[in-house]
Amino acid sequence: MAGTISDADRCPCGSGDRYGTCCGPVLAGTRRAPTAEALMRSRYTAFCVGDVNHLRVSWHSDTRPDELTVDPDIRFLRLVVHDTSGGGPFDASGQVDFTAHYRTESGHRGEQRENSSFTRLDGRWVYVAAL
């Protein structure tokens, strides 16, 4: 699902909500992700639509790489959240265990399983690192 997406489309993050009421406002910067899981879902959506800016601003500056690109040959297909720890509206840190399923341009199917850590900085969630 690379490229543009309509507010009326289902959100790529798999929440079942429409993009315009789910990850869309988070990517646009008009709403903060209320939980670590919501931020992780918005980052997954950013990979789906190629929004490198959202990936940069939602990544902790201490761990963010200098160069950041999205591979145009990868199409993300589905996100599965396995577990969360902390990361709620009143927590300072949290972890989200998930699998992102994808397909490459050549047709290879794969998945990336990750347990990500998040922290709250100045009232907003940011991705720190994969554990």
C-alpha positions, 0 to 999 in steps of 0.5 A: 500500500505505498503512496497516497491513502484517503481518509476514508480508507481503512488504516493500514495499521489493522485497527479496523478504523478509517485512516482519517480517524486513526493514524492519519492525524498522527502522521499529519502532526495534528494529534499525538499518539496516546499510547506506545502501541498507537505510535508503533501503529502510526510508524507501521503506517508511515512505512506503508505510505512512505512517510519518512518525515513521520518516522524521523520525528517519532524516533528518539534523537539519541537512536535515530540514524542520520540517514533514513529511507523507506525501501520502495520494493517492500510492500507491507501487508499486515501488522500483528500486535502480539503484546504490550507492556506499559506504554499507556496514557500515564506511563513514561515508557513501554514496549510493543511486540509485533510482526510486520508481514511484507512482500517484496517487488520480486514476490518474496514474502517475509515478516519482521518480528520486533519487540520495540521500546518507546519512551515519552519525551515532552509529553509525546511518545517516541520510538527508542529501539528494537530490543 
